[in-house]
Amino acid sequence: MERLKKRAEFLRVAGTRRKWVTPGLILQGAPRPVGDSGTTECAGQDRFARIGFTVTKKVGKAVVRNRVRRRLRAVADQLVIDLAVPGWDYVVIGRQQTIERPFADLIDDMRAALQRLPDAKPSAPYMPRPRKGRGGKGSGKPATGNPVSRVPS
């Protein structure tokens, strides 16, 4: 099993917006581009699946993040060889629940995600909501100054 190591590879997988969320982990996946043309056709049976791991600082300090990453690597080593689609790249994202989740449940989470991810629909693109606040366009409140209107005399 090969590893994803470059940031560009992680961003390409995340850019496809194809993911499966379980209580113990989030799995993102994308077919690997064939050659230098940039197409996303599956490369066939002769190519291995590659996998990368990431855990954000929200999960905890470095010791906790490293433990989460080690647990996810152990789960992936057991399942990816048999269940991963050849020619695909996967990114496993650790969650706060990963550290307390029983190992057998993590294996079930990874198995379910690997089986369902190729058929999953891409998620909606991220679109931030308009902010509500003081003043500004469309808030219905005056932007600055005294809210009392003055009548000319």
KOLPADO-999293 format. One record per residue: x, y, z of N, C-alpha, C in turn. Coordinates in nm, 2 decimals. Atoms other than C-alpha are relative to their C-alpha. Layout:
N
      n_x      n_y      n_z     ca_x     ca_y     ca_z      c_x      c_y      c_z
        X        Y        Z        X        Y        Z        X        Y        Z
...
***
This chain:
153
      n_x      n_y      n_z     ca_x     ca_y     ca_z      c_x      c_y      c_z
     0.08    -0.12     0.00     0.00     0.00     0.00     0.09     0.12     0.00
    -0.08    -0.13     0.01     0.14     0.34    -0.10    -0.07     0.11     0.08
     0.05    -0.11    -0.09     0.10     0.66     0.10    -0.01     0.13    -0.09
     0.00    -0.14     0.06    -0.01     1.01    -0.01     0.08     0.08     0.10
    -0.09    -0.08    -0.09     0.25     1.25     0.12     0.00     0.15    -0.04
    -0.01    -0.14     0.05     0.22     1.57    -0.09    -0.14     0.07     0.03
     0.12    -0.08    -0.03    -0.03     1.85     0.00    -0.09     0.00    -0.12
     0.08    -0.01     0.12    -0.14     1.87    -0.36    -0.09    -0.13    -0.02
     0.08     0.13     0.02    -0.25     1.50    -0.36    -0.12     0.00     0.10
     0.11    -0.01    -0.10    -0.46     1.56    -0.04    -0.11     0.10    -0.05
     0.10    -0.10     0.05    -0.62     1.87    -0.20    -0.08    -0.05    -0.12
     0.07     0.06     0.11    -0.70     1.68    -0.52    -0.11    -0.09     0.04
     0.10     0.10    -0.05    -0.88     1.41    -0.33    -0.12     0.08     0.07
     0.11    -0.08    -0.06    -1.07     1.67    -0.12    -0.08     0.08    -0.10
     0.07    -0.07     0.10    -1.16     1.86    -0.43    -0.11    -0.07    -0.07
     0.10     0.08     0.07    -1.37     1.58    -0.57    -0.13     0.00     0.09
     0.11     0.00    -0.09    -1.60     1.62    -0.26    -0.08    -0.13     0.01
     0.06     0.13    -0.01    -1.67     1.25    -0.25     0.05    -0.05     0.14
    -0.05     0.04    -0.13    -1.66     1.14     0.12    -0.11    -0.08     0.06
     0.09     0.07    -0.08    -1.82     0.91     0.37     0.03     0.02     0.14
    -0.02    -0.04    -0.14    -1.86     1.01     0.73    -0.06    -0.11     0.09
     0.03     0.09    -0.10    -1.87     0.76     1.02     0.03     0.05     0.14
    -0.03    -0.05    -0.14    -1.86     0.81     1.40     0.15     0.00     0.03
    -0.14     0.01    -0.04    -1.49     0.71     1.41     0.10     0.07    -0.10
    -0.09    -0.06     0.10    -1.35     0.86     1.09    -0.08     0.06    -0.12
     0.05    -0.05     0.13    -1.41     1.05     0.76     0.09    -0.06    -0.11
    -0.08     0.06     0.11    -1.30     0.88     0.44    -0.03     0.08    -0.13
     0.02    -0.07     0.13    -1.25     1.09     0.12     0.07    -0.09    -0.10
    -0.06     0.08     0.11    -1.17     0.92    -0.21    -0.02     0.06    -0.14
     0.00    -0.05     0.13    -1.10     1.00    -0.57     0.07    -0.10    -0.09
    -0.08     0.07     0.09    -1.00     0.81    -0.88     0.13     0.08    -0.04
    -0.13    -0.06     0.03    -0.63     0.88    -0.96     0.00     0.04    -0.15
    -0.01    -0.03     0.15    -0.57     1.07    -1.29     0.09    -0.09    -0.07
    -0.09     0.08     0.08    -0.42     0.87    -1.57     0.09     0.09    -0.08
    -0.10    -0.08     0.08    -0.10     1.01    -1.71     0.00     0.14     0.04
    -0.02    -0.15    -0.02    -0.03     1.38    -1.74    -0.12     0.07    -0.06
     0.11    -0.07     0.06    -0.36     1.46    -1.92    -0.10     0.05     0.10
     0.09    -0.05    -0.10    -0.55     1.51    -1.60    -0.13    -0.06     0.00
     0.13     0.06     0.00    -0.84     1.29    -1.68    -0.02    -0.08     0.13
     0.02     0.08    -0.12    -1.00     1.10    -1.39    -0.06    -0.13    -0.02
     0.05     0.14     0.02    -1.06     0.76    -1.54     0.08    -0.09     0.09
    -0.06     0.09    -0.09    -0.98     0.47    -1.32     0.12    -0.07    -0.08
    -0.12     0.05     0.07    -0.63     0.33    -1.41     0.00    -0.15    -0.02
     0.01     0.14     0.02    -0.73    -0.03    -1.39     0.06    -0.08     0.12
    -0.04     0.09    -0.11    -0.62    -0.33    -1.19     0.15     0.00     0.03
    -0.14     0.01    -0.03    -0.25    -0.29    -1.22     0.05     0.11     0.09
    -0.05    -0.10    -0.09    -0.23     0.02    -1.00    -0.06    -0.02     0.14
     0.04     0.01    -0.14    -0.25     0.02    -0.62    -0.08     0.11     0.04
     0.06    -0.11    -0.06    -0.47     0.22    -0.41     0.10     0.07     0.10
    -0.09    -0.07    -0.09    -0.29     0.49    -0.22    -0.09     0.07     0.11
     0.07    -0.05    -0.11    -0.39     0.63     0.12     0.08     0.10     0.08
    -0.06    -0.11    -0.08    -0.31     0.94     0.33    -0.08     0.02     0.13
     0.06    -0.01    -0.13    -0.39     1.02     0.69     0.02     0.15     0.05
    -0.01    -0.14    -0.05    -0.47     1.36     0.85    -0.08     0.01     0.13
     0.07    -0.03    -0.13    -0.58     1.47     1.20     0.02     0.15     0.03
    -0.01    -0.14    -0.03    -0.65     1.83     1.28     0.03     0.03     0.15
    -0.04    -0.04    -0.14    -0.55     2.02     1.59    -0.13     0.01     0.09
     0.12     0.01    -0.08    -0.92     2.02     1.70    -0.01    -0.13     0.08
     0.00     0.13    -0.07    -0.87     1.66     1.80     0.07     0.00     0.13
    -0.08     0.00    -0.13    -0.61     1.73     2.06     0.14     0.04    -0.03
    -0.14    -0.04     0.01    -0.25     1.80     2.12     0.08    -0.11    -0.08
    -0.08     0.09     0.09     0.04     1.62     1.93    -0.01    -0.15     0.04
     0.00     0.14    -0.05     0.04     1.31     2.15    -0.13    -0.07    -0.04
     0.13     0.06     0.04    -0.34     1.25     2.09    -0.01    -0.01    -0.15
     0.01     0.01     0.15    -0.32     1.33     1.72     0.09    -0.12    -0.05
    -0.08     0.11     0.04    -0.03     1.08     1.68    -0.06    -0.13     0.03
     0.06     0.13    -0.04    -0.22     0.81     1.87    -0.12    -0.03    -0.10
     0.11     0.02     0.09    -0.53     0.87     1.65     0.05    -0.04    -0.14
    -0.06     0.04     0.13    -0.31     0.85     1.33     0.05    -0.14     0.00
    -0.05     0.14    -0.01    -0.15     0.52     1.45    -0.12    -0.09     0.00
     0.12     0.09     0.00    -0.50     0.37     1.52    -0.05    -0.01    -0.14
     0.06     0.00     0.14    -0.62     0.47     1.17     0.09    -0.07    -0.09
    -0.09     0.08     0.08    -0.31     0.33     1.01    -0.01    -0.15     0.02
     0.02     0.14    -0.03    -0.36     0.00     1.19    -0.13    -0.05    -0.06
     0.13     0.04     0.06    -0.72    -0.02     1.07     0.02    -0.01    -0.15
    -0.02     0.00     0.15    -0.62     0.07     0.71     0.09    -0.11    -0.04
    -0.08     0.11     0.04    -0.35    -0.19     0.70    -0.07    -0.13     0.00
     0.08     0.13     0.00    -0.61    -0.46     0.78    -0.09     0.00    -0.12
     0.11     0.00     0.09    -0.87    -0.35     0.53     0.03     0.05    -0.14
    -0.01    -0.07     0.13    -0.74    -0.14     0.24     0.05    -0.09    -0.11
    -0.05     0.09     0.10    -0.56    -0.42     0.06    -0.11    -0.08    -0.06
     0.11     0.08     0.05    -0.88    -0.62     0.03    -0.12     0.08    -0.06
     0.12    -0.07     0.03    -1.15    -0.35     0.00     0.02     0.12    -0.09
    -0.02    -0.12     0.08    -0.99    -0.05    -0.17    -0.01    -0.03    -0.15
     0.00     0.01     0.15    -1.05     0.01    -0.54     0.13     0.04    -0.06
    -0.13    -0.03     0.06    -0.73    -0.01    -0.74    -0.01     0.13    -0.08
     0.00    -0.12     0.07    -0.63     0.32    -0.89    -0.07     0.12     0.07
     0.06    -0.11    -0.08    -0.80     0.53    -0.62     0.09     0.05     0.10
    -0.07    -0.06    -0.11    -0.66     0.77    -0.37    -0.10     0.02     0.11
     0.08    -0.02    -0.12    -0.80     0.78    -0.02     0.07     0.09     0.10
    -0.05    -0.08    -0.11    -0.76     1.03     0.26    -0.09    -0.03     0.12
     0.07     0.03    -0.13    -0.86     0.92     0.62     0.02     0.12     0.09
    -0.01    -0.11    -0.09    -0.94     1.20     0.85    -0.05    -0.04     0.14
     0.04     0.04    -0.14    -0.94     1.14     1.23    -0.09     0.09     0.06
     0.09    -0.08    -0.07    -1.21     1.26     1.45     0.02    -0.01     0.15
    -0.02     0.01    -0.14    -1.24     1.33     1.82    -0.04    -0.13     0.06
     0.05     0.13    -0.05    -1.43     1.01     1.87     0.09    -0.12    -0.03
    -0.09     0.10     0.04    -1.15     0.81     1.71     0.08    -0.06     0.12
    -0.09     0.04    -0.11    -0.94     0.80     2.03    -0.08    -0.09     0.10
     0.08     0.08    -0.10    -1.22     0.65     2.25    -0.07    -0.12    -0.06
     0.08     0.10     0.06    -1.39     0.43     1.99     0.07    -0.13     0.00
    -0.06     0.13     0.00    -1.33     0.06     2.03     0.06    -0.04    -0.14
    -0.07     0.03     0.12    -1.09    -0.08     1.77    -0.09    -0.08    -0.10
     0.09     0.08     0.08    -1.35    -0.33     1.64    -0.10     0.09    -0.07
     0.09    -0.10     0.07    -1.59    -0.04     1.57     0.07     0.08    -0.10
    -0.07    -0.07     0.10    -1.32     0.15     1.39     0.02    -0.08    -0.13
    -0.01     0.09     0.12    -1.27    -0.15     1.16    -0.13     0.00    -0.07
     0.13     0.00     0.06    -1.64    -0.16     1.10    -0.03     0.13    -0.08
     0.01    -0.13     0.07    -1.64     0.21     1.02     0.07     0.01    -0.13
    -0.08     0.00     0.12    -1.36     0.18     0.77    -0.05    -0.09    -0.10
     0.05     0.10     0.10    -1.51    -0.13     0.61    -0.13     0.06    -0.07
     0.12    -0.06     0.06    -1.85     0.05     0.56     0.04     0.12    -0.09
    -0.04    -0.12     0.08    -1.68     0.37     0.43     0.07    -0.05    -0.13
    -0.07     0.04     0.12    -1.46     0.18     0.18    -0.10    -0.07    -0.10
     0.10     0.07     0.08    -1.76    -0.02     0.05    -0.09     0.10    -0.07
     0.10    -0.09     0.05    -1.99     0.28     0.01     0.06     0.12    -0.08
    -0.05    -0.12     0.05    -1.75     0.55    -0.10     0.00     0.01    -0.16
     0.00    -0.01     0.15    -1.72     0.46    -0.48    -0.14     0.03    -0.05
     0.14    -0.03     0.04    -2.10     0.49    -0.51    -0.06     0.13     0.05
     0.05    -0.12    -0.06    -2.13     0.80    -0.30    -0.01     0.12    -0.10
     0.01    -0.12     0.08    -2.25     1.12    -0.46     0.09     0.11     0.06
    -0.08    -0.11    -0.06    -2.02     1.43    -0.43    -0.09     0.09     0.08
     0.07    -0.09    -0.09    -2.12     1.66    -0.15    -0.01     0.13    -0.06
     0.02    -0.13     0.05    -2.24     2.01    -0.21     0.13     0.08     0.02
    -0.11    -0.08    -0.03    -1.97     2.27    -0.25    -0.02     0.09     0.12
     0.01    -0.09    -0.12    -1.89     2.49     0.05    -0.04     0.14    -0.05
     0.04    -0.13     0.03    -2.08     2.81     0.03    -0.04     0.07     0.13
     0.03    -0.07    -0.12    -2.07     3.04     0.33    -0.13     0.07     0.00
     0.12    -0.07    -0.01    -2.39     3.18     0.45     0.03     0.15     0.02
    -0.02    -0.14    -0.02    -2.44     3.56     0.45     0.00     0.03     0.15
    -0.01    -0.03    -0.14    -2.34     3.70     0.79    -0.11     0.10     0.04
     0.10    -0.09    -0.06    -2.60     3.87     1.01     0.08     0.08     0.10
    -0.08    -0.07    -0.09    -2.46     4.15     1.21    -0.05     0.14     0.01
     0.04    -0.14    -0.02    -2.47     4.52     1.30     0.04     0.07    -0.12
    -0.02    -0.09     0.12    -2.51     4.75     1.01     0.03    -0.08    -0.12
    -0.03     0.07     0.12    -2.40     4.67     0.66    -0.13    -0.01    -0.09
     0.11     0.01     0.10    -2.62     4.59     0.36    -0.11    -0.10     0.05
     0.11     0.09    -0.02    -2.96     4.44     0.41    -0.03    -0.04     0.14
     0.03     0.04    -0.13    -2.96     4.43     0.78    -0.12     0.08     0.06
     0.11    -0.08    -0.05    -3.24     4.69     0.82     0.03     0.10     0.10
    -0.05    -0.09    -0.10    -3.04     4.89     1.07     0.09     0.11    -0.07
    -0.09    -0.10     0.05    -2.86     5.21     1.01     0.14    -0.04     0.02
    -0.14     0.04    -0.01    -2.49     5.16     0.95     0.07     0.07     0.11
    -0.07    -0.08    -0.10    -2.37     5.44     1.16    -0.09     0.11     0.05
     0.07    -0.12    -0.05    -2.49     5.74     1.36    -0.12    -0.04     0.09
     0.11     0.01    -0.09    -2.79     5.80     1.58    -0.12    -0.06    -0.08
     0.12     0.05     0.08    -3.10     5.59     1.48    -0.12     0.09     0.00
     0.12    -0.10     0.00    -3.33     5.89     1.55     0.02     0.08    -0.12
    -0.01    -0.08     0.12    -3.41     6.06     1.23    -0.02     0.14     0.03
     0.01    -0.14    -0.03    -3.38     6.43     1.21    -0.10     0.06    -0.11
     0.09    -0.07     0.09    -3.65     6.65     1.06     0.05     0.14    -0.02
    -0.06    -0.14     0.02    -3.53     6.97     0.89    -0.11     0.10     0.04
     0.09    -0.10    -0.05    -3.68     7.28     1.04     0.00     0.12    -0.09
***
